[in-house]
């Protein structure tokens, strides 16, 4: 608590939020993450510095739980983006993938405060109002923003409209009492969902002041000024914390966090693809939903005793992994494939229990963000400059645009016979690119990742022909999917797991892998 108060005093005196060094771990194969099976080349398994941001004071990072791109904001309000860019989500006016953090030039005249990253979109909050062109999407007096896979939530200081959203209403994830479902044709049972194109305040929360928000793939977690927690959207695996798996189309208060267990003002909340988290009284971390590939789901909030006694300052959740900044340690756990837990080349890949990131031990973590297969950590440089200098620095691969420029500026004469080889290679490359493009189109939006589809209910929808169970379009086949024979009646059975989470290593982290305070 003393550290938090000291940080606030420094920010008030300087007028700026504190920044630090940005570290990255996980996959850099942006076009392949979540689409192709097996290990990918270029995984950064230890927290690594990024060459364009070395020495830059980064104060805010965003990476949605199903996003394959990153957003960073420095203390001067400049916005950097990099990663997958098939839908133009990086904001550079093109669809060129960028492996290196790049300043968004179109935002250079604005001072950016906050940002959010969805599956294929990015949202930023500016210090001042912007012109209503080229895209009109104004929400006034914004204090925070968060993104789900295909929807966005804003928090505002406007009385009676403290939370607004827009996007896909499937599963009731916008909280307006409907999913806007309709048949695409009169003679067809193919279902679609009419999107909400403009920000709209959630009427059910008009009488409350929402101060914190986090979004999973298809659900939302929010906290009001009184410390009450609300969840709504897709209910599979108990991620809403209501002891059942049905969808909630309007915000519903989580009964665990009432009476003597409301959230304190400094509470931390997080939402992963299929789970939710928050800190309550005494800083105790509670989690609920699907926490690992095997084992029972937590249908209501339960305390994670492995982190009892720790002062959690920040937390974020990715597809199936979590990162925490607490005291002078950085802690991570969950199911990982690409080194996103940061345990290093000799460490375990996944961990069922919270475990310290050893290379960051003793460092003060300012902020964290988790995406699909990667993690971002902002570390205070105070008193750790020499240790940061010892970390690896990742240069990144040049984009195709950079390569074209290098080729144009090259003065090296071609070797004899090079033209013929070049033409043949171009033909092969063209054939390869076209086949990969077809594959990417087929697999766009991670549709080839079976585990994610099952986790978020997408594969069940594809298997059904539009039949509705419980009035929510969940066909009869839903009950057959449950691995333990317990039919939910909502199509929420657990998918068959092919990957077993490894047990955490005993030793440095203490009994049962519990991270021990230094």
C-alpha positions in Angstrom: 0.0 0.0 0.0 2.9 2.4 0.8 4.3 1.8 -2.7 1.0 2.6 -4.3 0.6 5.8 -2.3 4.2 6.8 -3.2 3.5 6.2 -6.9 0.4 8.3 -6.8 2.3 11.2 -5.2 4.9 11.1 -7.9 2.3 11.1 -10.6 0.5 14.1 -9.0 3.7 16.1 -8.7 4.9 15.4 -12.3 1.5 15.4 -13.9 2.4 12.2 -15.7 1.7 8.5 -15.0 4.8 6.6 -14.3 6.3 4.6 -17.2 8.9 1.9 -17.6 10.6 -0.7 -19.9 8.3 -2.9 -21.9 9.2 -6.6 -22.0 7.6 -9.2 -24.2 7.4 -13.0 -24.1 5.5 -15.5 -26.3 5.1 -16.1 -30.1 6.2 -13.6 -32.8 4.7 -15.7 -35.6 1.6 -13.5 -35.7 0.1 -15.0 -38.8 0.2 -18.6 -37.5 -0.7 -18.3 -33.8 -4.0 -20.1 -33.1 -4.2 -21.5 -36.6 -1.5 -24.2 -37.0 -0.7 -27.0 -34.6 2.7 -27.6 -33.0 5.5 -25.3 -31.9 6.2 -22.2 -34.0 9.6 -20.7 -34.7 10.6 -17.5 -33.1 9.0 -18.0 -29.6 10.5 -15.6 -27.0 10.4 -17.9 -23.9 11.9 -15.3 -21.6 10.9 -11.6 -21.0 12.7 -9.8 -23.8 13.2 -6.1 -24.6 11.9 -4.8 -28.0 14.5 -2.8 -29.9 12.2 0.1 -31.0 11.1 0.6 -27.4 14.4 0.2 -25.6 14.6 3.2 -23.2 11.1 4.4 -24.1 8.9 5.1 -21.1 5.8 2.9 -21.7 2.9 3.5 -19.3 0.0 1.5 -20.8 -0.3 -1.8 -22.7 -3.2 -3.6 -24.2 -3.6 -7.1 -25.7 -7.0 -8.8 -25.7 -7.3 -12.4 -24.6 -8.0 -13.5 -28.3 -6.0 -10.8 -30.0 -2.8 -11.4 -32.0 -1.6 -7.8 -31.9 -0.3 -5.4 -29.3 -0.9 -1.8 -28.3 1.5 0.3 -26.2 1.2 4.0 -25.1 4.2 6.0 -23.8 4.2 8.8 -21.3 4.1 11.4 -24.1 0.8 9.9 -25.4 2.2 8.3 -28.5 0.6 5.0 -29.6 2.6 2.0 -30.9 1.1 -1.1 -32.5 2.4 -4.3 -33.9 1.3 -7.9 -34.8 -1.3 -9.4 -37.0 -3.0 -6.8 -39.3 -5.4 -8.6 -41.7 -8.3 -6.3 -40.8 -6.2 -3.1 -40.5 -6.3 -3.3 -36.7 -2.9 -1.8 -36.4 -4.2 1.6 -37.7 -1.4 2.3 -40.2 -3.7 2.6 -43.2 -2.7 -0.8 -44.6 -2.9 -4.5 -43.9 0.8 -5.2 -43.6 1.9 -7.2 -40.6 4.4 -5.5 -38.4 6.8 -7.4 -36.2 8.3 -4.2 -34.6 6.4 -1.7 -32.5 5.5 1.2 -34.9 4.1 4.6 -34.0 0.6 5.1 -35.4 1.2 8.3 -37.4 -2.5 9.1 -37.8 -2.7 9.6 -34.0 0.4 11.7 -33.7 -1.7 14.9 -33.2 -3.5 13.4 -30.3 -2.4 12.4 -26.8 -3.5 8.9 -26.1 -4.4 7.9 -22.6 -5.8 4.3 -22.8 -6.3 1.6 -25.4 -8.0 -1.7 -25.9 -7.4 -4.6 -28.3 -10.0 -7.0 -29.7 -9.7 -9.9 -32.1 -9.5 -7.7 -35.1 -10.0 -4.2 -33.9 -8.3 -1.6 -31.7 -9.8 1.3 -29.7 -7.9 4.2 -28.2 -8.9 7.0 -25.7 -7.6 10.5 -26.4 -7.1 13.2 -23.9 -9.2 15.6 -25.9 -12.2 15.1 -28.1 -11.5 14.2 -31.7 -13.2 15.3 -35.0 -16.1 13.2 -36.1 -14.2 12.0 -39.2 -13.4 9.8 -40.9 -15.2 7.5 -38.4 -17.8 8.9 -36.0 -17.5 7.0 -32.8 -17.6 9.6 -30.1 -18.0 8.7 -26.4 -17.5 11.7 -24.2 -15.6 11.9 -20.9 -14.1 8.4 -21.3 -12.2 7.0 -18.3 -11.4 3.5 -19.5 -12.0 1.1 -22.4 -11.9 -2.7 -22.9 -12.4 -5.0 -25.8 -14.0 -8.4 -26.2 -13.4 -10.5 -29.4 -16.0 -8.5 -31.4 -17.3 -5.8 -29.1 -16.0 -2.8 -27.2 -16.9 -1.3 -23.8 -16.3 2.3 -22.7 -16.5 3.7 -19.2 -17.6 7.3 -18.9 -17.9 9.9 -16.2 -21.3 11.0 -17.6 -24.0 10.6 -15.0 -26.5 7.9 -15.8 -24.4 6.6 -18.7 -21.2 5.3 -17.0 -20.9 2.3 -19.2 -21.5 2.0 -23.0 -20.8 -0.6 -25.6 -21.0 -1.5 -29.3 -20.4 -4.4 -31.5 -21.7 -8.0 -31.8 -24.6 -8.8 -29.4 -24.3 -12.6 -29.6 -24.8 -14.4 -26.3 -26.3 -11.1 -24.9 -22.7 -9.9 -24.3 -23.8 -6.2 -24.8 -26.1 -6.4 -21.8 -29.2 -4.9 -23.5 -31.5 -7.8 -23.0 -31.2 -9.3 -26.5 -28.8 -11.0 -28.8 -30.4 -9.6 -31.9 -30.6 -13.1 -33.5 -32.3 -13.6 -36.8 -32.5 -16.0 -39.7 -30.6 -15.0 -42.8 -33.4 -16.2 -45.0 -37.0 -17.1 -44.5 -36.4 -20.6 -45.8 -33.1 -21.0 -43.9 -32.2 -21.9 -40.3 -28.8 -20.2 -40.6 -28.6 -17.7 -37.7 -26.9 -14.4 -37.7 -26.7 -11.5 -35.2 -27.4 -7.9 -36.0 -24.5 -5.8 -34.8 -25.0 -2.6 -32.7 -22.9 0.0 -34.7 -22.9 2.9 -32.3 -22.0 3.1 -28.6 -25.1 2.7 -26.4 -25.4 3.0 -22.6 -26.5 -0.1 -20.7 -29.9 0.9 -19.3 -29.9 -1.8 -16.5 -26.8 0.0 -15.0 -28.1 3.6 -15.5 -28.4 4.0 -11.7 -24.9 2.8 -10.9 -21.5 4.3 -11.5 -19.3 1.7 -13.1 -15.6 2.2 -12.3 -13.8 -0.9 -13.6 -14.4 -3.2 -16.5 -12.8 -6.2 -18.2 -13.8 -8.3 -21.2 -13.4 -11.9 -22.1 -14.0 -13.3 -25.6 -17.8 -13.1 -25.2 -18.4 -11.9 -21.6 -17.9 -8.8 -19.5 -17.0 -8.2 -15.8 -17.7 -4.8 -14.3 -17.4 -3.2 -10.8 -19.4 -0.2 -9.5 -18.4 2.5 -7.1 -19.9 0.5 -4.2 -17.7 -2.5 -4.8 -20.4 -4.8 -6.3 -19.4 -7.0 -9.2 -21.6 -7.6 -12.3 -21.2 -10.1 -15.1 -23.1 -10.8 -18.3 -22.7 -12.5 -21.7 -21.7 -16.1 -22.5 -22.1 -18.3 -19.4 -20.2 -21.5 -20.5 -17.9 -23.1 -17.9 -19.2 -20.9 -15.1 -17.2 -17.8 -16.3 -20.0 -15.5 -15.0 -19.8 -16.8 -11.5 -23.5 -17.4 -11.0 -23.3 -21.2 -10.2 -24.9 -22.0 -13.5 -23.9 -21.9 -17.2 -26.7 -20.0 -18.8 -26.1 -16.8 -20.7 -27.0 -13.5 -19.1 -28.4 -10.9 -21.4 -28.4 -8.1 -18.8 -25.9 -7.4 -16.1 -26.3 -9.6 -13.1 -24.7 -9.0 -9.7 -22.3 -11.8 -8.4 -23.7 -12.8 -5.0 -20.3 -13.7 -3.6 -19.2 -10.0 -3.6 -21.9 -8.5 -1.5 -22.4 -7.6 2.2 -19.0 -7.9 3.9 -17.1 -8.9 0.8 -17.5 -6.0 -1.6 -14.4 -5.0 -3.7 -12.2 -2.2 -2.3 -11.3 0.8 -4.5 -7.9 -0.6 -5.3 -9.3 -4.0 -6.5 -7.9 -5.6 -9.6 -10.2 -7.4 -12.1 -9.5 -9.5 -15.1 -11.3 -11.6 -17.8 -9.7 -14.3 -19.8 -11.3 -16.2 -22.7 -13.2 -18.6 -20.5 -12.6 -17.3 -16.9 -12.8 -14.3 -14.7 -10.8 -12.9 -11.7 -10.8 -10.1 -9.1 -9.2 -9.2 -5.8 -11.6 -8.7 -2.9 -11.1 -7.8 0.8 -7.6 -8.1 2.0 -6.3 -8.4 -1.5 -7.4 -12.0 -1.8 -7.6 -13.2 -5.5 -10.8 -14.9 -6.5 -11.2 -16.8 -9.8 -14.0 -18.6 -11.5 -14.7 -20.4 -14.9 -12.4 -22.7 -16.8 -9.0 -22.4 -15.2 -7.2 -25.4 -16.9 -7.8 -27.9 -19.6 -8.5 -30.7 -17.2 -10.3 -30.8 -13.9 -13.5 -29.3 -12.8 -14.7 -25.8 -13.7 -15.2 -23.2 -10.9 -18.9 -22.3 -11.2 -18.6 -19.5 -8.7 -15.8 -17.3 -7.3 -13.3 -19.2 -5.1 -10.2 -17.8 -3.4 -6.9 -18.8 -5.0 -5.0 -19.7 -1.9 -1.6 -19.9 -3.6 -1.6 -16.1 -3.8 -2.9 -15.3 -0.3 -0.9 -12.6 1.4 0.5 -11.1 -1.8 -0.2 -7.4 -2.7 -1.5 -7.7 -6.2 -1.1 -4.4 -8.1 -2.0 -5.6 -11.6 -3.3 -8.7 -13.4 -4.4 -9.7 -16.9 -5.5 -13.0 -18.5 -5.0 -14.3 -22.0 -6.5 -17.3 -23.8 -5.7 -19.7 -21.0 -2.8 -18.0 -19.0 -2.5 -15.3 -16.4 0.1 -12.7 -15.4 0.3 -10.8 -12.1 2.5 -8.0 -10.7 2.7 -8.4 -6.9 5.1 -6.9 -4.4 8.6 -7.2 -6.0 7.7 -10.2 -8.1 6.1 -11.1 -11.4 3.9 -14.3 -11.3 2.4 -16.3 -14.1 0.5 -19.6 -14.6 -1.8 -21.4 -16.9 -1.8 -23.4 -20.1 0.9 -22.1 -22.5 2.2 -23.1 -25.9 4.5 -20.4 -27.1 6.5 -19.4 -24.0 4.0 -16.7 -22.9 4.6 -17.5 -19.2 8.2 -16.3 -19.5 9.8 -19.2 -17.6 12.9 -19.3 -19.9 14.5 -22.0 -22.1 15.0 -24.4 -19.3 11.7 -23.8 -17.5 8.4 -25.6 -17.8 6.1 -24.6 -20.6 2.8 -24.6 -18.6 2.1 -24.4 -14.9 -1.2 -25.3 -13.1 -0.1 -23.3 -10.1 1.1 -19.7 -9.8 4.9 -19.5 -10.2 7.4 -16.7 -10.1 9.1 -15.5 -13.3 12.6 -15.9 -11.9 14.3 -13.5 -14.3 12.1 -10.7 -13.1 12.4 -11.4 -9.4 13.1 -8.3 -7.4 11.7 -6.0 -10.1 8.7 -3.7 -9.7 6.0 -4.5 -12.3 3.9 -1.5 -13.2 1.4 -3.1 -15.6 0.8 -6.4 -17.5 -1.3 -7.5 -20.5 -2.0 -10.9 -22.0 -2.9 -11.7 -25.6 -3.4 -14.9 -27.6 0.0 -16.6 -27.1 2.0 -13.6 -25.8 2.4 -11.5 -22.7 3.5 -7.9 -22.1 5.1 -6.6 -18.9 6.1 -3.0 -18.0 8.9 -2.9 -15.4 10.1 0.1 -13.4 13.7 0.9 -14.3 14.5 2.3 -10.9 17.5 0.4 -9.4 17.3 -2.4 -12.0 19.0 -0.7 -15.0 21.9 -3.1 -15.1 19.7 -6.2 -14.9 17.6 -4.9 -17.7 20.7 -4.4 -19.8 21.4 -8.1 -19.4 18.1 -9.2 -21.0 17.9 -10.1 -24.6 16.8 -7.5 -27.2 14.6 -8.6 -30.0 15.0 -6.7 -33.3 12.0 -8.1 -35.0 11.6 -9.1 -38.6 11.3 -6.4 -41.2 7.8 -6.0 -42.8 7.3 -6.7 -46.5 7.2 -2.9 -47.0 10.7 -2.6 -45.4 12.0 -5.4 -47.6 10.7 -3.8 -50.8 12.4 -0.5 -49.8 15.7 -2.4 -49.2 15.5 -4.0 -52.6 14.8 -0.7 -54.3 17.8 0.9 -52.7 20.1 -2.0 -53.3 23.0 -1.3 -55.7 24.5 -4.8 -55.7 24.5 -6.1 -59.3 22.7 -9.5 -59.8 24.8 -12.6 -60.4 24.7 -14.5 -63.7 21.7 -16.7 -64.0 20.1 -14.9 -61.0 17.2 -13.6 -63.1 16.1 -17.1 -64.1 16.4 -18.4 -60.6 14.5 -15.3 -59.3 11.7 -15.8 -61.7 11.3 -19.5 -60.8 11.4 -18.6 -57.1 8.8 -15.9 -57.7 6.5 -18.5 -59.3 7.0 -20.9 -56.4 6.5 -18.1 -53.9 3.4 -16.9 -55.7 2.0 -20.4 -55.7 2.8 -20.7 -52.0 1.4 -17.3 -51.1 -1.8 -18.0 -52.9 -2.2 -21.4 -51.1 -1.4 -19.7 -47.8 -3.9 -16.9 -48.5 -6.6 -19.5 -49.2 -5.7 -21.3 -46.0 -5.8 -18.0 -44.0 -9.1 -17.1 -45.4 -10.5 -20.5 -44.4 -8.9 -20.2 -41.0 -9.5 -16.5 -40.4 -10.5 -15.4 -36.9 -8.9 -18.6 -35.4 -11.6 -20.9 -36.8 -9.1 -23.7 -37.1 -8.3 -23.7 -33.4 -10.7 -26.3 -32.1 -9.9 -25.7 -28.5 -10.9 -22.1 -28.7 -14.1 -22.8 -30.6 -15.2 -25.4 -28.0 -14.2 -23.1 -25.2 -16.4 -20.3 -26.5 -19.3 -22.3 -27.9 -18.6 -21.7 -31.6 -18.1 -25.3 -32.6 -21.4 -26.2 -30.9 -23.2 -23.6 -33.0 -21.7 -25.0 -36.2 -22.8 -28.6 -35.3 -26.4 -27.6 -34.8 -28.9 -26.8 -37.5 -30.5 -23.9 -35.6 -32.6 -25.9 -33.1 -33.2 -24.0 -29.9 -32.9 -25.5 -26.4 -34.0 -23.3 -23.5 -35.0 -20.6 -26.0 -31.3 -19.7 -26.8 -30.5 -21.6 -30.0 -28.6 -24.4 -28.3 -29.8 -27.6 -30.0 -30.4 -31.1 -28.5 -26.9 -32.2 -29.2 -25.7 -29.9 -26.5 -26.2 -32.4 -23.6 -24.2 -35.1 -25.4 -21.0 -33.0 -25.3 -20.6 -33.1 -21.5 -17.7 -35.3 -20.6 -18.9 -36.2 -17.2 -22.5 -37.0 -18.2 -23.9 -33.9 -16.6 -26.1 -32.3 -19.2 -26.3 -28.6 -18.8 -29.2 -28.1 -21.1 -27.3 -25.1 -22.6 -24.8 -26.8 -24.8 -21.9 -26.1 -22.4 -20.3 -29.6 -22.1 -16.6 -29.7 -21.5 -14.6 -30.3 -24.7 -12.3 -33.3 -24.8 -8.8 -32.2 -23.7 -5.8 -33.2 -25.7 -3.2 -31.3 -23.7 -2.6 -32.0 -20.0 -1.3 -29.1 -17.9 2.0 -30.0 -16.3 2.4 -29.7 -12.6 4.4 -26.8 -11.2 7.9 -27.5 -10.1 8.5 -27.7 -6.4 11.5 -26.1 -4.9 12.1 -22.4 -5.4 8.4 -21.6 -5.5 7.6 -23.4 -2.2 5.1 -26.1 -1.3 2.8 -27.1 -4.1 4.4 -24.6 -6.4 3.1 -21.7 -4.3 5.2 -18.6 -5.0 7.1 -17.7 -1.8 7.6 -14.0 -1.0 11.2 -12.9 -0.8 
